[in-house]
């Protein structure tokens, strides 16, 4: 069992603020990489030599890998993350 905040009083502030271990595999894509992926999704595919006007998740995943942002990413994982990010912004904008 983890120690309570009070029981950690002798620990440093950094130690007290550490996240608890979480189940499952650790994240393999950093927040900085996600920022680059999201920024790329806002660009026009034509600017990257593609003859399409809108990104598909497959084409965006291929471009992310091509640019070396990540070594691998599935189009379905990319789509789930982008849908979360988009829905959060939409919810914020529309109240």
C-alpha positions in Angstrom: 0.0 0.0 0.0 1.2 3.5 -0.8 2.1 6.0 1.9 -0.3 8.9 2.5 0.8 12.4 1.8 1.4 12.9 5.6 3.5 9.8 5.8 5.7 11.2 3.0 6.5 14.4 4.9 10.2 13.5 5.1 10.4 12.9 1.3 11.4 15.7 -1.0 8.7 17.7 -2.8 9.6 15.9 -6.1 9.2 12.5 -4.5 5.9 13.5 -2.9 4.5 14.6 -6.2 5.5 11.6 -8.3 2.7 9.8 -10.0 1.9 6.3 -8.8 2.7 3.4 -11.0 -0.1 2.6 -13.4 -1.1 -0.7 -14.9 -0.5 -1.5 -18.6 2.3 -0.7 -20.9 4.2 2.6 -20.5 3.6 5.3 -23.1 5.8 5.0 -26.1 5.0 8.4 -27.6 6.1 11.5 -25.7 4.0 14.6 -25.2 6.4 16.4 -27.5 5.9 13.8 -30.2 2.1 14.1 -29.9 2.4 17.9 -30.2 4.3 17.4 -33.5 1.7 14.9 -34.7 -1.2 17.2 -33.9 0.6 20.1 -35.6 1.2 18.0 -38.7 -2.5 17.0 -38.8 -3.3 20.8 -39.0 -1.1 21.2 -42.1 -2.3 20.6 -45.7 -1.4 17.2 -47.2 -0.5 19.0 -50.4 2.3 20.7 -48.5 3.9 17.3 -48.1 3.7 16.2 -51.7 0.4 14.3 -51.4 -2.4 14.7 -54.0 -5.2 14.7 -51.4 -6.9 17.6 -49.7 -7.7 16.0 -46.3 -5.6 13.6 -44.2 -6.8 10.1 -43.6 -5.5 8.5 -40.5 -3.5 6.0 -42.6 -1.9 8.7 -44.7 -1.2 10.9 -41.6 0.4 7.9 -39.8 2.6 7.2 -42.8 3.7 10.8 -42.9 4.4 10.9 -39.2 6.7 7.8 -39.7 8.2 9.3 -42.9 9.2 12.5 -41.0 10.8 10.5 -38.2 8.4 11.8 -35.5 7.9 8.2 -34.3 9.2 4.9 -35.5 5.8 3.3 -35.7 2.1 4.2 -35.0 -1.1 2.5 -36.2 -3.7 4.6 -38.0 -6.3 3.3 -35.5 -4.3 4.5 -32.5 -3.6 7.8 -34.2 -7.3 8.2 -34.9 -8.4 7.5 -31.3 -6.0 10.1 -30.0 -6.9 12.8 -32.5 -10.6 12.2 -31.9 -10.1 12.7 -28.2 -8.1 15.9 -28.8 -10.7 17.2 -31.3 -13.7 16.4 -29.1 -12.1 18.2 -26.1 -11.5 21.4 -28.2 -15.0 21.2 -29.6 -16.6 20.8 -26.2 -14.5 23.7 -24.9 -15.5 25.9 -27.8 -19.2 25.1 -27.8 -19.6 25.0 -24.0 
